[in-house]
Amino acid sequence: MIRKASITLLCTLAFILSSFSQNEINYRLIDSLGKSYTNNLKIGDIEYLKNSKPAKGTYTYKRLLEFKEALEDYSNKIILGSFVEPSNNSDYYAFNLFALRRVDEKSFEYFFAAVISINVSDYNYKIENTYLFTEKESLESWWGHILGFYEGEAIKDIPKQYVFPVCPPPPFK
């Protein structure tokens, strides 16, 4: 037998859950999932990628080793940045993490860009795809996409704490 208090509690929970709009994006959760997924990469713990078989032109383990070595040399001023961006498909958002360092006054050297695609179509956000770029062409393609985001309208919808303060510099001179 269901008690009156139980029914009241169930009705209250149903009301609370139904009051959350399916369209309301939880940026903190997207950011948290992305940071959690990329944490090992960010700190140079890359052994899990050693025997991977990446798609041609995306990333090389050798380049990730260069990043790891640069992290160990404190004279390197490595810039790590991240941001959340919407996808063209409203069911997805992406967490982007990048690592670079200044080479000279006019140029930067990218170590990598990682993109974590997250399905936000229901309350259980899920990582569905991941991308890692260290190679010139893939980094340039990623950056071209990012430039469009930073110069477009979609960036205005993302809370400031989830957007890197400036568009990352281009991975070319």
BELJOMO-V641188 format. One record per pair of residues at least 4 apart in sequence whose C-alpha atoms are under 8 Angstrom apart, sorted by sequence separation. I is the first residue (numbers start at 1). J is the second residue. D is the distance in Angstrom with one decimal. If there is no record, write none. Layout:
I | J | D
I | J | D
This chain:
2 | 6 | 6.4
3 | 7 | 6.4
4 | 8 | 6.2
5 | 9 | 6.1
6 | 10 | 6.1
7 | 11 | 6.1
8 | 12 | 6.1
9 | 13 | 6.2
10 | 14 | 6.1
11 | 15 | 6.1
12 | 16 | 6.2
13 | 17 | 6.1
14 | 18 | 6.0
15 | 19 | 6.0
16 | 20 | 6.9
20 | 24 | 7.3
26 | 30 | 6.6
27 | 31 | 6.1
28 | 32 | 6.0
29 | 33 | 6.0
30 | 34 | 6.1
31 | 35 | 6.0
32 | 36 | 6.0
33 | 37 | 6.1
34 | 38 | 6.1
35 | 39 | 5.7
38 | 42 | 6.1
39 | 43 | 6.4
40 | 44 | 6.3
41 | 45 | 5.6
46 | 50 | 7.0
48 | 52 | 7.9
54 | 58 | 6.6
55 | 59 | 7.7
59 | 63 | 7.4
60 | 64 | 6.7
61 | 65 | 6.2
62 | 66 | 6.5
63 | 67 | 6.5
64 | 68 | 6.3
65 | 69 | 6.2
66 | 70 | 6.1
67 | 71 | 6.2
68 | 72 | 6.6
69 | 73 | 6.6
70 | 74 | 7.6
86 | 90 | 7.1
87 | 91 | 7.7
88 | 92 | 7.8
103 | 107 | 5.6
104 | 108 | 7.0
120 | 124 | 7.3
121 | 125 | 7.3
134 | 138 | 7.1
135 | 139 | 6.0
136 | 140 | 6.1
137 | 141 | 6.1
138 | 142 | 6.1
139 | 143 | 6.0
140 | 144 | 6.1
141 | 145 | 6.4
142 | 146 | 6.3
143 | 147 | 6.0
144 | 148 | 6.5
145 | 149 | 6.5
146 | 150 | 6.2
147 | 151 | 6.1
148 | 152 | 5.8
149 | 153 | 7.5
151 | 155 | 7.8
153 | 157 | 7.7
154 | 158 | 7.3
158 | 162 | 6.7
159 | 163 | 7.0
160 | 164 | 7.9
164 | 168 | 7.9
2 | 7 | 7.0
40 | 45 | 4.9
41 | 46 | 5.8
54 | 59 | 6.5
71 | 76 | 7.1
87 | 92 | 5.4
102 | 107 | 6.2
103 | 108 | 5.1
120 | 125 | 4.9
133 | 138 | 5.8
134 | 139 | 6.4
149 | 154 | 6.6
150 | 155 | 6.1
158 | 163 | 7.0
160 | 165 | 7.8
40 | 46 | 6.7
54 | 60 | 7.5
70 | 76 | 6.2
86 | 92 | 6.5
87 | 93 | 5.2
102 | 108 | 4.3
103 | 109 | 6.2
119 | 125 | 5.6
120 | 126 | 7.0
133 | 139 | 5.9
149 | 155 | 6.2
71 | 78 | 7.3
86 | 93 | 4.3
87 | 94 | 6.8
101 | 108 | 5.6
102 | 109 | 6.2
118 | 125 | 6.5
119 | 126 | 5.2
70 | 78 | 7.9
85 | 93 | 5.7
86 | 94 | 6.2
100 | 108 | 6.6
101 | 109 | 5.4
118 | 126 | 5.4
119 | 127 | 6.2
155 | 163 | 7.9
84 | 93 | 7.0
85 | 94 | 5.3
100 | 109 | 5.4
101 | 110 | 6.6
118 | 127 | 4.4
119 | 128 | 6.4
84 | 94 | 5.7
85 | 95 | 6.6
100 | 110 | 4.2
117 | 127 | 5.8
118 | 128 | 5.7
50 | 61 | 6.1
84 | 95 | 4.6
85 | 96 | 7.8
99 | 110 | 6.0
100 | 111 | 5.5
116 | 127 | 6.8
117 | 128 | 5.8
118 | 129 | 7.2
49 | 61 | 6.9
83 | 95 | 5.9
84 | 96 | 6.3
98 | 110 | 7.6
99 | 111 | 5.4
100 | 112 | 7.3
116 | 128 | 7.8
117 | 129 | 5.0
82 | 95 | 7.1
83 | 96 | 5.4
98 | 111 | 7.6
99 | 112 | 5.5
116 | 129 | 6.1
117 | 130 | 6.0
82 | 96 | 5.3
83 | 97 | 6.9
98 | 112 | 5.6
99 | 113 | 6.6
116 | 130 | 4.6
82 | 97 | 4.3
98 | 113 | 4.2
115 | 130 | 5.7
116 | 131 | 6.5
81 | 97 | 5.7
82 | 98 | 6.4
97 | 113 | 5.7
98 | 114 | 6.2
114 | 130 | 7.4
115 | 131 | 5.0
150 | 166 | 7.9
80 | 97 | 7.2
81 | 98 | 5.4
96 | 113 | 7.0
97 | 114 | 5.1
114 | 131 | 5.6
115 | 132 | 6.4
150 | 167 | 5.9
46 | 64 | 7.3
80 | 98 | 5.7
81 | 99 | 6.6
96 | 114 | 5.7
97 | 115 | 6.5
114 | 132 | 4.4
46 | 65 | 7.8
79 | 98 | 8.0
80 | 99 | 4.6
96 | 115 | 4.6
113 | 132 | 5.9
114 | 133 | 6.3
44 | 64 | 7.8
79 | 99 | 5.6
80 | 100 | 6.7
95 | 115 | 5.7
96 | 116 | 6.5
112 | 132 | 6.9
113 | 133 | 5.2
147 | 167 | 6.6
44 | 65 | 7.9
78 | 99 | 6.6
79 | 100 | 5.3
94 | 115 | 6.3
95 | 116 | 5.1
112 | 133 | 5.4
113 | 134 | 6.7
146 | 167 | 7.5
46 | 68 | 8.0
78 | 100 | 5.6
79 | 101 | 5.8
94 | 116 | 5.4
95 | 117 | 6.6
112 | 134 | 4.5
44 | 67 | 7.0
45 | 68 | 7.6
78 | 101 | 4.7
94 | 117 | 4.5
95 | 118 | 7.7
111 | 134 | 5.9
44 | 68 | 4.7
77 | 101 | 6.0
78 | 102 | 7.8
93 | 117 | 6.0
94 | 118 | 5.9
110 | 134 | 7.3
43 | 68 | 7.7
76 | 101 | 7.3
77 | 102 | 7.4
92 | 117 | 6.6
93 | 118 | 5.4
143 | 168 | 7.9
92 | 118 | 5.5
93 | 119 | 6.7
113 | 139 | 6.9
44 | 71 | 7.1
92 | 119 | 4.6
93 | 120 | 7.0
112 | 139 | 7.6
143 | 170 | 6.4
43 | 71 | 7.8
91 | 119 | 5.6
92 | 120 | 5.5
143 | 171 | 7.3
91 | 120 | 5.3
92 | 121 | 7.2
110 | 139 | 7.9
113 | 142 | 7.8
91 | 121 | 4.8
140 | 170 | 7.4
90 | 121 | 8.0
140 | 171 | 6.1
139 | 171 | 6.7
140 | 172 | 7.6
136 | 171 | 7.6
42 | 80 | 7.8
67 | 111 | 5.8
66 | 111 | 7.7
64 | 111 | 6.9
63 | 111 | 6.8
64 | 112 | 7.5
31 | 83 | 7.6
31 | 84 | 6.6
30 | 84 | 7.3
27 | 84 | 7.5
38 | 97 | 7.7
35 | 95 | 8.0
34 | 95 | 5.3
108 | 169 | 7.1
110 | 171 | 6.2
34 | 96 | 7.6
108 | 170 | 7.5
109 | 171 | 6.4
30 | 93 | 7.5
108 | 171 | 6.3
30 | 94 | 7.7
31 | 95 | 6.4
85 | 149 | 7.6
107 | 171 | 7.7
108 | 172 | 7.4
30 | 95 | 6.8
107 | 172 | 6.9
108 | 173 | 8.0
107 | 173 | 5.6
106 | 173 | 6.9
86 | 154 | 7.2
85 | 154 | 7.8
64 | 134 | 7.6
85 | 155 | 7.2
63 | 134 | 6.5
59 | 132 | 6.2
85 | 158 | 7.2
58 | 132 | 6.5
59 | 133 | 4.8
60 | 134 | 6.6
84 | 158 | 7.3
58 | 133 | 4.8
59 | 134 | 4.5
60 | 135 | 7.4
38 | 114 | 7.8
58 | 134 | 6.2
59 | 135 | 5.5
58 | 135 | 5.7
57 | 135 | 5.9
84 | 162 | 5.7
83 | 162 | 5.2
84 | 163 | 6.2
57 | 137 | 7.2
58 | 138 | 5.7
82 | 162 | 7.6
83 | 163 | 4.4
57 | 138 | 6.6
82 | 163 | 7.0
83 | 164 | 5.4
34 | 116 | 6.1
82 | 164 | 5.9
81 | 164 | 6.3
30 | 118 | 7.1
33 | 127 | 7.7
25 | 120 | 7.5
30 | 125 | 7.7
29 | 125 | 7.9
22 | 121 | 7.6
22 | 122 | 6.9
22 | 123 | 7.7
27 | 158 | 7.8
31 | 162 | 7.1
27 | 159 | 7.8
28 | 162 | 7.9
27 | 162 | 7.2
